[in-house]
């Protein structure tokens, strides 16, 4: 008797495997971002300054804000994170969710910080700068 293969079942298994892999990567990155928050914040703010994306009168204050954001990411509700990144979700084909979140944070919230004088660049430039630092915690 021949075995009947259900194509939708194999497709569903593949999709489920991809979803599980992405969720494991996401959890790994959230854990690493919390553990390495201070180090990542220093590198991130320096990269943003080097690329002339932000102007600030207190580098230390901005480093503290970014470190706090990195530490709080793992405590956020999934809905809140997805809501925050919704406007730029399709910025790149394979986005890093933490980079997307921090990009949107810089665009929407950091610009109103009292120690930020100005934020330059478009969404993609800011994302690339942020992701170039956070690529260290992304599993490959």
C-alpha positions in Angstrom: 0.0 0.0 0.0 1.4 3.4 -1.0 1.9 6.0 1.6 -0.1 9.2 1.0 2.0 12.3 1.6 0.0 15.4 2.5 1.8 18.4 1.0 0.2 20.9 3.4 1.4 18.8 6.4 5.0 18.9 5.3 4.7 22.6 4.5 3.3 23.2 8.0 6.1 21.2 9.6 8.7 23.3 7.7 7.0 26.6 8.7 6.8 25.4 12.3 10.5 24.5 12.3 11.4 28.0 10.9 9.2 29.6 13.6 10.9 27.6 16.3 14.3 28.5 15.1 13.5 32.2 14.9 12.0 32.2 18.4 15.1 30.5 19.8 17.3 33.1 18.1 15.1 35.9 19.4 15.3 34.5 23.0 19.1 34.1 22.7 19.5 37.7 21.5 17.2 39.1 24.2 19.3 37.2 26.8 22.6 38.5 25.4 21.3 42.0 25.1 20.5 42.0 28.8 23.8 40.4 29.8 25.9 42.7 27.5 23.7 45.9 27.8 26.5 48.2 29.1 29.1 47.1 26.6 26.6 47.2 23.7 25.3 50.6 24.7 28.9 52.1 24.7 29.6 50.6 21.2 26.2 51.7 19.9 26.4 55.3 21.0 30.0 55.5 19.7 28.9 54.1 16.3 26.0 56.6 16.2 28.3 59.5 17.0 31.0 58.3 14.5 28.4 58.1 11.7 27.0 61.5 12.7 23.6 60.1 13.3 23.2 61.7 16.7 24.5 64.9 18.3 24.5 65.0 22.0 25.9 67.1 24.8 26.2 64.1 27.2 27.5 60.8 25.8 27.3 59.2 29.2 23.6 60.0 29.6 22.8 58.5 26.2 24.8 55.4 27.0 22.8 54.9 30.1 19.5 55.3 28.3 20.5 52.8 25.6 21.8 50.3 28.2 18.4 50.6 30.1 16.5 49.9 26.8 18.7 46.8 26.1 18.1 45.5 29.6 14.3 46.1 29.5 13.8 44.4 26.2 13.5 40.9 27.6 10.8 42.1 30.1 8.6 43.7 27.4 5.4 42.1 26.2 5.5 40.8 22.7 2.6 43.0 21.6 4.4 46.1 22.8 7.5 45.3 20.9 5.7 44.4 17.7 3.6 47.6 18.0 6.8 49.7 18.4 8.5 48.2 15.4 5.4 48.0 13.1 6.2 51.2 11.1 9.6 49.9 10.1 9.1 46.1 10.1 9.7 45.8 6.3 12.8 47.9 6.3 15.1 44.9 5.4 14.4 41.4 4.3 15.8 39.6 7.4 15.6 42.2 10.2 17.1 41.8 13.7 14.1 42.5 16.0 16.3 44.2 18.6 17.9 46.5 16.0 14.4 47.3 14.7 13.2 48.2 18.2 16.3 50.4 18.9 16.0 52.1 15.5 12.4 53.0 16.2 13.3 54.1 19.7 16.0 56.4 18.3 13.6 57.8 15.7 10.6 58.3 18.0 11.8 58.6 21.6 15.5 59.4 21.8 15.1 62.5 19.7 13.0 64.0 22.6 15.7 63.3 25.2 17.1 66.5 26.8 20.7 65.5 26.0 20.0 64.9 22.3 20.6 67.9 20.1 19.6 66.2 16.8 19.1 62.9 15.0 20.2 62.7 11.4 19.7 60.0 8.7 16.8 58.0 7.4 15.4 54.9 8.9 17.6 52.5 6.9 20.8 54.4 7.8 19.9 54.3 11.5 19.0 50.6 11.3 22.3 49.7 9.6 24.3 51.6 12.2 22.4 49.9 15.1 22.5 46.5 13.5 26.2 46.7 12.8 26.8 46.8 16.6 24.0 44.3 17.5 25.2 41.8 14.9 27.6 40.5 17.5 24.8 39.0 19.5 22.9 37.5 16.5 23.5 33.8 16.1 24.4 32.7 12.6 
